[in-house]
Amino acid sequence: DVVLTQTPVSLLISLGGQASISCRSSQSLVHSNGNTYLHWYLQKPGQSPQLLIYQVSNRFSGIPDRFSGSGSGTDFTLKISRVEPEDLGVYYCLQRTHNPLTFGSGTKLEIK
Amino acid sequence: QVQLKESGPGLVQPSQTLSLTCTVSGFSLTSYGVSWVRQPPGKGLEWMGGIWGDGSTNYNSALKSRLSISRDTSKSQVFLKMNSLQTEDTAIYFCTRDYLYWGQGVMVTVSS
């Protein structure tokens, strides 16, 4: 199975600051069709995961442009600029290129 | 609108079988697949398996020997059954469509 390693495990960011989360894969996430199925989710306390970014860099509907995704192959990054109180929670990367799909171990974002 | 809701017993005894139901609305189970994802308390997300629009199923190999996913399209329900439960199966169990729409989750505790 593909292992997704997320770093850091936790982040303490001031309001208005910037956060960067890394997701590294044990193998390339480029599908045979040329697409890369690496997505980012936020799970707020007591809630289900919500999709932020799909296929590396595409913001899902309603997601503010403070959230951006980048990367290729095995290395991916989620950046959150101008951090707001509602951004707190645990961020997960998810790969759907290979079966079975797998999640990263999560990065907890706390606000100073 | 698309909705999913999990239901089932909150407490299961060790070695017993877990039965959960995911009741969906806003879409047809013959057109979309539904997957199950679980999350032990304070831990990350684990894909368990899914049933697709054509009725075929796919399971996480780590759970395959204990897990069965089925559906009743006339009732818009997807079922999860997992046997030989142990304490490490204590988790919140989510059903999801496309990993975009998620249920609220149901907490299952395995304890005598």
Interface residues (C-beta under 8 A of the other chain):
Chain A: D1 H39 Y41 Q43 S48 P49 Q50 L51 F60 Y92 L94 R96 N99 P100 L101 T102 F103 G104 S105 G106
Chain B: G44 L45 E46 W47 N58 N60 S61 F94 T96 Y99 L100 W102 G103 Q104 G105
